[in-house]
Amino acid sequence: MKSKTKRMDEIRQILETYHACGYYKHTAKRLQVSKNTVKGYLQRAEAAFGTVAQALATEEGELHKALSQPAPSHACPGAGF
């Protein structure tokens, strides 16, 4: 299943809602997106900026550039798969 890319205002809303409540499930339910969508954008934001708060303080263009990249991979390097 191919994922649909979120608009920047939707991504910012995901980050803001999570920042306010601190839970993937609550954020996902409130915004009617999957928990994996919330988790993916949060992982990208934290990888690029360190914290969600720092990501939210970033200019729109820089935030878009950082969050439009694929989510960090958790594959084991050198596993040969």
Secondary structure, DSSP 8 states (H G I E B T S, - for coil): -------HHHHHHHHHHHHHH--HHHHHHHHT--HHHHHHHHHHHHHHHSSHHHHHTS-HHHHHHHHTS-------TT---
